[in-house]
């Protein structure tokens, strides 16, 4: 996302066209979210995670080819669809695994896990700023990222516990309670898939999804438009725009690192309301900032405000361990609706009234998220039995 200005310049796109191109990422993400429950049921978490990361890596390379080698908007769009497809499916899977670890430990850990996610965006933003500064072609930048991400995933996935309820195939010698492989297992994954579709009738899940919708829109809008808004709206250079984006994701990382202890002390509801207030204040400062100091302050508050909505929503969705994968998938799907409609809507509004004015749309959704905060109130649950190790 830190290279969006370079993609825009290389393909000579208007603001609305940038929104349409980014729509490929959003659309692919939603497809991945829909597919995640079925992939988990059919392949198990380990194999499904590797498949998702492989698809995303291929998409990054495709987007790089479309930008630097072919100058084709269609190829970039297709690449972003693949990136989103892999990211959307992996998002559900890693949150399901993270929620299981959180329940087993008995402390709020999801924000810290999402801090690692945000740390990756910090490193990515800094790398993007450096790549922009040295005029590194987008293809070579994204090809390097894709290689690193895929290699990391292939190694890291080996240390994820084997969990029979997610359809993982146990290693030789695993406990007899683990899921079996082969034709006999077919009814099991079909039953898991059928049960997973039933969670959409749960009102609490829909309200938690509303929280995630507002916070995700605030986060996703920054991912898609913050760098470009700083460049076009405040007159910064492309490199400075990438740095502002880096400040935003750094603030998100800090919020998530310290979010767990804060949530354990004050509870989800007041913390979510405070986050909504910080996000609204940050957006106002960023949009109306008369100088760079207030611009950066707005980016910090915006990042802090958006930092905990998604991880807290994932934890709240997984409070009930029954059909946890499907519940997390449903909430994530509602949240990713922001990624689906956000880029083109903000692009069209930005074309008509300016990109900074378009960001006012986020304020209404942040208010809505704050009002829905009580749905995330803590529920008691019991820790599951230890998972088999592969």
PEWO-V607368 format. One record per residue. N is the residue number from 0. OMEGA is omega as a letter, one per 30 degrees, with the letter a starting at -180 (NA if undefined). Layout:
BEGIN
n->[N N]
omega->[OMEGA OMEGA]
END
This chain:
BEGIN
n->[0 1 2 3 4 5 6 7 8 9 10 11 12 13 14 15 16 17 18 19 20 21 22 23 24 25 26 27 28 29 30 31 32 33 34 35 36 37 38 39 40 41 42 43 44 45 46 47 48 49 50 51 52 53 54 55 56 57 58 59 60 61 62 63 64 65 66 67 68 69 70 71 72 73 74 75 76 77 78 79 80 81 82 83 84 85 86 87 88 89 90 91 92 93 94 95 96 97 98 99 100 101 102 103 104 105 106 107 108 109 110 111 112 113 114 115 116 117 118 119 120 121 122 123 124 125 126 127 128 129 130 131 132 133 134 135 136 137 138 139 140 141 142 143 144 145 146 147 148 149 150 151 152 153 154 155 156 157 158 159 160 161 162 163 164 165 166 167 168 169 170 171 172 173 174 175 176 177 178 179 180 181 182 183 184 185 186 187 188 189 190 191 192 193 194 195 196 197 198 199 200 201 202 203 204 205 206 207 208 209 210 211 212 213 214 215 216 217 218 219 220 221 222 223 224 225 226 227 228 229 230 231 232 233 234 235 236 237 238 239 240 241 242 243 244 245 246 247 248 249 250 251 252 253 254 255 256 257 258 259 260 261 262 263 264 265 266 267 268 269 270 271 272 273 274 275 276 277 278 279 280 281 282 283 284 285 286 287 288 289 290 291 292 293 294 295 296 297 298 299 300 301 302 303 304 305 306 307 308 309 310 311 312 313 314 315 316 317 318 319 320 321 322 323 324 325 326 327 328 329 330 331 332 333 334 335 336 337 338 339 340 341 342 343 344 345 346 347 348 349 350 351 352 353 354 355 356 357 358 359 360 361 362 363 364 365 366 367 368 369 370 371 372 373 374 375 376 377 378 379 380 381 382 383 384 385 386 387 388 389]
omega->[l l l l l l l a a a l a l l l l l l l l l l l l a a l l a l l l l a a a l l l a a a a a a a a l l l a a l l l a l l l l l l l l a a a a a a a l a l l l l l l l l l a l l a a a l a l a a l l l l l l l l l a a l l l a a l l l l l l l l l l l l l l l l l l l l l l a a l l l a a a l a l l l a l a a a l l a a l a a l a l a l a a a l l l l a l l l l a a a a a l l l a a a a l a a l l l a a l a a a a a l a a a l l l l l l l a l a a l l l l a l l l a a a a a l l a a a a l l l l l l l l l l l l l l a l l l l l l a l a a a l l l l a a a a a l a l l l l l a l a l l l l l l a a a a l a a a l l l l l l l a l l l a a a a a a l l l l l a l a l l a l a a a a l l l a l l a l l a l l l a a a a a a l l l l l l a a a a l l l a l l a a a a l l l l l l a a a a a a a l l l l a a l a a l l l NA]
END
